Amino acid sequence: MLELTESAQKELAAFFEGKEKSTIRVYLAPGGCSGPHLALALDAATDEDMSEDQGGFTFCINKELLAQVEGVKIDLSYAGFTVEPTVPLPQTGGGCSGCSGGCGH
């Protein structure tokens, strides 16, 4: 279900240093111009989630979302964590024509 890169694992270890580790949720965040995207948050797992331990951390994701994306790769970029689905998310809405404030026009 989940691939955690070494750089992302090191960043998570630094974040939790001196703190109790919490479950990390992979969730579908709404997106403006670019549409919905996967993101991370600290949250407890529920009965509707699949949980997996990876790199010393526990991750959870909604079972229906996991069925859609088939898997997730968590990496680190200059802008923070990136969460990429194995299967691309369907693009609903979004698009620059509906954005106010400019989307690179």
RAPE-V708515 format. One record per backbone hydrogen bond with DSSP energy under -0.5 kcal/mol. CO is the residue of the C=O (numbers start at 1). NH is the residue of the N-H. If there is no record, write none. Layout:
BEGIN
co:CO nh:NH
co:CO nh:NH
END
This chain:
BEGIN
co:1 nh:72
co:3 nh:5
co:3 nh:74
co:5 nh:9
co:6 nh:10
co:7 nh:11
co:8 nh:12
co:9 nh:13
co:10 nh:14
co:11 nh:15
co:12 nh:16
co:13 nh:17
co:14 nh:17
co:16 nh:19
co:23 nh:25
co:23 nh:43
co:24 nh:60
co:25 nh:27
co:25 nh:41
co:26 nh:62
co:27 nh:29
co:27 nh:39
co:29 nh:37
co:32 nh:35
co:33 nh:95
co:37 nh:29
co:39 nh:27
co:41 nh:25
co:41 nh:43
co:46 nh:49
co:48 nh:63
co:50 nh:61
co:52 nh:59
co:54 nh:57
co:57 nh:54
co:57 nh:59
co:58 nh:24
co:59 nh:52
co:60 nh:26
co:61 nh:50
co:62 nh:66
co:63 nh:67
co:64 nh:68
co:65 nh:69
co:66 nh:70
co:69 nh:86
co:69 nh:87
co:71 nh:86
co:72 nh:3
co:73 nh:75
co:73 nh:84
co:74 nh:5
co:75 nh:82
co:77 nh:80
co:80 nh:77
co:82 nh:75
co:82 nh:84
co:83 nh:38
co:84 nh:73
co:90 nh:92
co:95 nh:98
co:96 nh:99
END
